[in-house]
Amino acid sequence: MISAKGERHGLLLERDRELERIGRCLQRAHQGHGGALVVEGPPGIGKTALLAAARDAAGEKGFRMLRARGAELEREFAFGVVRQLVEPVVAGASQEERAWLLDGPPGVAARLLGLPGLGVGLPGETSLAPDPSFAVLHGLYWLCANLAAERPLALVVDDAHWADGASLRFLAFLLPRLEELPAAVLLASRPAEAGQSQELLAALTMDPATEVVTVAPLTTRGVATLVAAGLGVEPEPQFAAACWEATGGTPFLVHTLVEALQEEGVAPVTSSAAKVQNIATATLGRWAMLRLARLGSDAADLAQAVAILERAELDQAARLAGLVPLNGARAVQLLVRAGVLDEAERVRRGLVAKLFGPGIDDRRAENRRHPGKEAQRLGQLDRLEIGGVHVVRGPSTC
């Protein structure tokens, strides 16, 4: 089993199951039976910490590490993630090793991608395949095969939901061929934010070679452990419950909240539980707002509708949000994946509800008395205000 290495400041708390599955994936690859594992979850849930633990474990087992990270502003650059993976190893190789690594199809791919460190006269300089895209994919596969022939190989990609389409296509090309290689592909992603890459990312997760690990929020006990570690005092049960409600059990948010509680000098006692939500809204509000706004206007509308209804069937919330059932179902899927709604289609945290303004409680009461008025009001809005920032409503984007 993979060691938590001091729990990485609590980000690996209650992650034994995930670490065990990552360890099994690496063990199989080390034995020559490659595979892939995708860690999924909303932002701040601890995916990056899990990948870091995986890299530590792979390094201890002697794996060669290829690392990359998707970036929201770089997803239009073809093969950007692939370049992060292979450029360091190609550029850092000796001339003799590089000639061996790039012999045949890998040299064609390297030439087409313009990888650094390519001297005149390397194999594949003029031998281009009829289909350059296939030549790149085929060549990159053989480059990985050559690297794995020396020692087990681990390709680790964080924020894969922001990876460029060409790089995702290569990973999809690689997965069916992993079984014959001592190689592991480890990805972390937020499916709700995949955007135009959603189909490619789905193809990766649905491949038979791929195991998907969904990271769950911390329990109330886990949150209490982090609060105790940060404040130096074991929190009383109601205070711990208030911290869980404010953060949804997301480790990053718990750490951020604890820092704010320290600055405010709030003691973790029952009498202080009521202060937690206000501090959380002030501290975490912009983070939650950006997260919700990224999901598009349909998801934002539906989140507001559910916040008003408090708990509702999908068709009720969709009607209040002015969405047809299909778009409403898609918006629910996005919100659940992003951790904004729970599986019962309720707003998971008071924090998200409070982003819609101080009048949300009044609108809830009004909806109980006159449901039709709230539906009409929400449907007539041209833009939705979330945490002081306007999300323009337009055609369905879910």
C-alpha positions in Angstrom: 0.0 0.0 0.0 1.2 3.5 -0.8 2.3 5.6 2.2 0.5 8.8 2.9 3.9 10.5 3.7 2.7 12.4 6.7 -0.8 12.8 5.1 0.5 15.8 3.0 -1.0 18.3 5.4 -4.2 16.3 5.7 -5.0 16.2 2.0 -4.7 12.4 2.1 -6.8 12.0 5.2 -9.4 9.2 4.7 -7.8 8.3 1.4 -6.6 4.7 2.1 -9.0 3.2 -0.5 -7.7 5.5 -3.2 -4.1 4.9 -2.3 -4.6 1.2 -2.3 -6.0 1.2 -5.8 -3.2 3.4 -7.1 -0.7 1.0 -5.5 -2.3 -2.0 -7.3 -2.2 -0.2 -10.6 1.5 0.6 -10.2 2.2 -3.0 -9.0 0.5 -4.5 -12.1 2.5 -2.1 -14.4 5.7 -3.0 -12.6 5.0 -6.7 -13.3 4.5 -5.9 -17.1 0.7 -5.5 -17.2 0.1 -1.9 -17.9 -3.1 0.0 -17.2 -4.6 3.4 -16.5 -6.2 5.0 -13.5 -8.3 8.2 -13.5 -8.8 10.1 -10.2 -12.0 12.1 -10.5 -13.5 14.7 -8.2 -14.3 18.4 -7.8 -11.6 21.0 -7.2 -9.9 20.9 -3.8 -10.9 17.3 -3.0 -7.3 16.1 -3.0 -6.6 14.7 -6.5 -3.3 16.4 -6.9 -2.1 15.1 -3.5 -3.1 11.6 -4.6 -1.1 12.0 -7.8 1.9 13.3 -5.8 1.7 10.2 -3.5 1.5 8.0 -6.7 4.6 9.7 -8.0 6.4 9.1 -4.8 5.4 5.4 -4.8 6.4 5.0 -8.5 9.8 6.6 -7.9 10.4 4.2 -5.0 9.6 1.3 -7.4 12.1 2.5 -10.0 9.6 3.9 -12.5 10.7 6.5 -15.0 8.4 9.5 -14.5 6.8 11.6 -17.3 4.8 14.4 -15.8 2.4 17.0 -17.2 -0.4 19.3 -16.2 -3.3 20.6 -18.2 -3.9 24.4 -18.2 -7.1 26.2 -18.9 -5.5 28.8 -21.1 -3.3 26.3 -23.0 -5.9 23.8 -24.1 -5.9 25.1 -27.7 -2.2 24.3 -28.2 -2.0 20.9 -29.9 0.1 18.3 -28.2 0.9 20.7 -25.4 0.5 18.1 -22.6 2.4 15.5 -24.7 5.3 18.0 -25.1 5.4 18.4 -21.3 5.6 14.6 -21.0 8.3 13.8 -23.5 10.3 16.9 -24.1 12.4 16.7 -20.9 13.4 13.1 -21.5 14.2 13.6 -25.1 16.1 16.9 -24.5 18.0 15.4 -21.5 19.1 12.2 -23.2 22.7 11.8 -24.4 23.2 11.8 -28.2 23.6 8.0 -28.2 20.5 7.4 -26.1 18.4 9.9 -28.1 19.4 8.2 -31.3 18.2 4.9 -29.8 14.9 6.3 -28.4 14.0 8.0 -31.7 15.0 5.2 -34.0 12.1 4.6 -36.5 8.6 5.9 -35.8 9.5 7.9 -32.7 11.9 10.0 -34.8 9.1 10.8 -37.3 6.9 11.9 -34.4 9.7 13.9 -32.9 10.4 15.7 -36.2 6.7 16.5 -36.8 6.3 17.9 -33.3 9.6 19.8 -33.5 10.9 18.4 -30.2 14.1 20.0 -28.9 17.5 18.5 -29.1 17.1 17.0 -32.6 20.3 17.1 -34.5 20.8 16.7 -38.2 20.7 13.2 -39.4 18.5 11.6 -36.8 16.3 8.7 -37.9 13.0 9.8 -39.4 14.3 13.1 -40.6 12.8 12.8 -44.1 10.7 9.7 -43.8 7.2 11.0 -43.2 4.1 8.8 -43.0 1.2 9.6 -45.4 -1.0 10.6 -42.5 1.0 12.9 -40.2 -1.5 12.6 -37.3 -1.2 8.8 -37.3 2.6 9.2 -37.6 2.7 11.3 -34.5 0.4 8.9 -32.4 2.2 5.8 -33.7 5.7 7.4 -33.1 4.7 8.5 -29.6 3.5 5.1 -28.7 6.9 3.6 -29.8 8.7 6.3 -27.9 6.9 5.2 -24.7 7.6 1.5 -25.6 11.3 2.3 -25.9 11.3 4.1 -22.6 9.4 1.3 -20.9 11.9 -1.2 -22.3 14.6 0.3 -20.0 12.5 0.4 -16.9 8.8 0.7 -15.9 7.2 3.9 -17.1 4.6 6.2 -15.4 2.8 8.9 -17.3 1.2 11.3 -14.8 -1.2 14.0 -16.0 -2.9 16.4 -13.5 -5.9 18.5 -14.5 -6.5 16.3 -17.6 -9.9 18.0 -18.1 -7.9 21.0 -19.4 -5.5 19.0 -21.6 -5.6 19.8 -25.3 -7.6 17.5 -27.6 -4.5 16.1 -29.5 -2.9 15.0 -26.3 -6.1 13.3 -25.1 -6.3 11.5 -28.4 -2.7 10.2 -27.9 -3.6 8.9 -24.4 -6.7 7.3 -25.9 -4.5 5.7 -28.6 -2.1 4.5 -26.0 -4.6 2.9 -23.6 -5.5 -0.2 -25.7 -1.8 -0.9 -26.1 -0.8 -0.6 -22.4 -1.4 -4.2 -21.6 1.8 -5.2 -23.4 3.9 -2.6 -21.7 5.3 -2.1 -18.1 3.6 1.3 -18.0 0.9 3.1 -16.0 -1.1 6.1 -17.0 -2.3 8.1 -14.0 -4.7 11.0 -14.6 -6.6 13.5 -12.4 -9.6 15.3 -13.8 -12.8 17.2 -13.1 -15.3 15.8 -15.6 -17.7 18.7 -15.1 -15.2 21.1 -16.4 -14.0 19.1 -19.5 -15.9 21.4 -21.9 -15.2 20.5 -25.5 -12.9 17.7 -24.4 -15.8 15.9 -22.6 -16.1 13.2 -25.2 -12.4 12.5 -25.4 -12.1 12.4 -21.6 -15.2 10.1 -21.5 -13.5 7.8 -24.0 -10.4 7.6 -21.7 -12.5 6.7 -18.6 -14.6 4.1 -20.5 -11.6 2.3 -21.9 -11.4 -1.3 -20.6 -7.8 -0.5 -19.5 -8.9 2.3 -17.3 -9.9 2.2 -13.6 -11.8 5.2 -12.3 -11.5 6.3 -8.7 -14.0 8.9 -7.5 -12.7 10.9 -4.5 -15.4 11.4 -1.9 -15.6 14.4 0.5 -14.3 14.0 4.0 -16.6 12.8 6.7 -17.5 15.0 9.7 -14.9 13.1 11.7 -12.3 13.8 9.0 -13.1 17.5 9.0 -12.9 17.5 12.8 -9.4 16.0 12.6 -8.3 18.8 10.3 -9.9 21.5 12.5 -8.2 20.0 15.5 -4.8 19.9 13.7 -5.2 23.6 12.6 -6.6 25.1 15.8 -4.8 22.9 18.3 -8.0 22.0 20.1 -10.5 19.2 19.5 -13.7 20.8 18.1 -17.0 20.2 19.8 -19.4 18.1 17.6 -21.7 21.0 16.6 -18.8 23.2 15.6 -17.3 20.3 13.5 -20.7 19.8 11.9 -20.9 23.5 11.0 -17.4 23.3 9.4 -18.5 20.3 7.4 -21.6 22.0 6.2 -19.7 25.1 5.2 -17.1 23.2 3.2 -18.8 20.1 2.1 -15.9 18.1 3.4 -13.5 19.4 0.7 -10.0 19.3 2.2 -8.7 22.5 0.5 -11.8 24.5 1.7 -11.4 23.1 5.2 -7.8 24.3 5.4 -8.8 27.7 4.1 -11.6 27.9 6.6 -9.4 26.9 9.5 -6.9 29.6 8.5 -9.7 32.2 8.6 -11.0 30.9 12.0 -7.5 31.2 13.4 -7.2 34.8 12.1 -10.6 35.6 13.7 -9.7 33.9 17.0 -12.8 31.7 16.8 -12.8 28.9 19.4 -14.1 25.5 18.1 -17.0 25.4 20.6 -20.7 24.9 20.1 -21.5 28.6 20.9 -19.2 29.6 17.9 -20.8 27.3 15.4 -23.2 30.0 14.1 -20.1 32.1 13.1 -18.7 29.5 10.8 -21.0 30.0 7.9 -20.5 33.8 7.7 -16.7 33.4 7.9 -16.9 30.7 5.2 -19.0 32.8 2.9 -16.6 35.7 3.2 -13.5 33.6 2.8 -14.6 30.9 0.3 -17.3 32.8 -1.6 -15.2 33.9 -4.6 -13.7 30.4 -5.0 -17.2 28.9 -5.1 -18.5 31.6 -7.4 -15.8 31.0 -10.0 -16.4 27.2 -9.8 -20.1 27.6 -10.4 -19.8 30.2 -13.1 -17.4 27.8 -15.1 -20.3 25.4 -15.4 -22.4 27.7 -17.6 -25.7 29.5 -17.3 -27.9 26.4 -17.3 -26.0 25.0 -14.3 -26.1 28.3 -12.5 -29.8 28.7 -13.1 -30.5 25.2 -11.8 -28.3 25.7 -8.7 -30.3 28.9 -7.9 -33.6 27.1 -8.4 -32.6 24.2 -6.1 -31.3 26.8 -3.5 -34.8 28.4 -3.5 -36.6 25.1 -3.5 -34.2 23.6 -0.8 -35.0 20.1 -2.1 -36.9 19.2 -5.2 -37.4 16.7 -8.0 -35.5 17.4 -11.2 -38.6 18.4 -13.1 -39.6 21.0 -10.5 -36.1 22.6 -10.3 -35.9 22.6 -14.1 -39.2 24.3 -14.5 -38.2 27.0 -12.0 -34.9 27.5 -13.8 -36.7 27.7 -17.2 -34.9 24.6 -18.6 -36.3 21.8 -20.7 -35.9 18.4 -19.0 -32.9 17.3 -21.1 -30.9 20.4 -20.4 -32.0 20.2 -16.7 -30.7 16.6 -16.5 -27.4 17.7 -18.0 -27.1 20.6 -15.6 -27.8 18.3 -12.7 -25.0 15.9 -13.9 -22.6 18.8 -14.1 -23.5 20.1 -10.6 -23.3 16.7 -9.0 -19.9 16.1 -10.6 -18.7 19.5 -9.5 -19.8 18.8 -5.9 -22.4 21.6 -5.8 -25.4 19.2 -5.5 -25.5 16.0 -3.7 -27.0 12.8 -5.2 -30.4 13.8 -3.7 -30.2 17.0 -5.9 -29.9 19.4 -3.0 -27.5 22.2 -2.7 -24.7 20.6 -0.8 -23.5 23.7 1.1 -25.1 26.8 2.6 -22.1 28.6 1.1 -23.4 28.1 -2.5 -26.9 29.2 -1.6 -25.6 32.3 0.1 -23.8 33.3 -3.1 -27.2 34.1 -4.6 -27.6 37.0 -2.3 -29.1 37.8 1.1 -32.7 37.5 -0.1 -32.4 33.7 -0.8 -34.3 32.8 2.4 -37.1 35.3 1.6 -37.4 33.8 -1.9 -37.6 30.3 -0.4 -40.5 31.4 1.8 -42.1 33.2 -1.1 -41.8 30.0 -3.2 -43.6 28.0 -0.6 -46.5 30.4 -0.7 -46.5 31.2 -4.5 -44.3 28.8 -6.5 -45.3 30.3 -9.9 -44.0 33.8 -9.0 -40.4 32.6 -8.4 -40.4 30.6 -11.7 -41.6 33.6 -13.6 -39.0 35.9 -11.9 -36.1 33.6 -12.6 -37.1 32.9 -16.2 -37.3 36.7 -17.0 -33.7 37.4 -15.8 -31.2 38.2 -18.5 -28.3 37.6 -16.2 -27.7 35.8 -12.9 -25.7 37.4 -10.1 -23.5 35.0 -8.2 -21.3 36.3 -5.5 -21.4 39.8 -6.9 -20.4 38.6 -10.4 -22.9 38.4 -13.3 -23.3 35.3 -15.4 -24.9 36.2 -18.7 -27.7 33.9 -19.6 -27.8 32.7 -23.1 -28.5 29.5 -25.1 -28.2 26.3 -23.3 -24.5 25.2 -23.0 -24.8 22.0 -21.0 
